[in-house]
Amino acid sequence: MTKSQTESAKTDSAVPTAKTGQSEAPFESFDFSALDSGLEAMLVAGVHFGHLKSRLHPSMREFVFLTRQNVNIIDLGKTKQYLDRAGKFLAETAKAGKPILFVGMKKHTHPFILSLAKRLGEPYVIERWLGGTLTNYSVIRTRTKYFRETEEKLDRGEFQMYTKFERQRKLEEVERLRKRMGGIKEMRELPGAVVVADGKEGKLAIREAHALGIPVVAIIDTNTNATDVEYPIPGNDDALSSLRLLLGSLGKAVAEAKGLPAKN
């Protein structure tokens, strides 16, 4: 199987794109009560597709069921076991009233992380990890407080007395802060857990969480180090259907723990 064929296998089971009817906010009106995270549903969603055998990380050997046409196939029995374990941990974290920070670096994870975090009322980071988000949190908290206060002043029209040039500069400043800190502006304390949609790309977030002893839950594909996180979930982090099932299952656990409705 060629590299292009492998990539196709990993993504062919994806849910339709936005152009064919998939929402830009997959979890906005998602019905958690209808979510099936059983082995058959995982198989249909393509959760089992790993990368080429040559790209296998040694730590992922225990999660590989077999290799077919040079492609690693993930053991879905273990995926289910680790997914349930991670969900239980996140539920306990939510019940304790601790924030759960959701992180997605790959572009195709952004709609999932954004809509799921907003649905659950949790902080999130997409696109770019701002260095020190966790390890330099005292500075970040000061900046997010300034961001919130400046937004509130704009909403109250307190900058109307400024010149047009000064107002424009304020608007541009708020937009920059929104792009960099919009997802964490309401995070008033360090999170009790970090959820990463793509373990390999989210290594900076994982590193900072480890430095502070914050447990990490992450989807770990076969080319990624499973020992980097406390709660690895072996699975395909490329197919949209796989992301929807795995992240949806975690979201369901958090929603139930927080007493949120199963469907908006």
ABEGO torsion letter per residue (X at the ends): XBAAAAAAAAAAABBBBAAAGBBABAAAABBAAABBABAAAAAAAGAABBBBAAABBAAAAAABABBBGGBBBBBAAAAAAAAAAAAAAAAAAAAAGBBBBBBBABAAAAAAAAAAAAAAGBBBBBGBBBBGAAAAAAAAAAAAAAAAAAAAAAAAGAAAABBAAAAAAAAAAAAAAAAAAAAAAABABBBABBBBABAAAAAAAAAAAAAAGBBBBBBBBAABBAAABABBBBBBAABAAAAAAAAAAAAAAAAAAAGBBABX
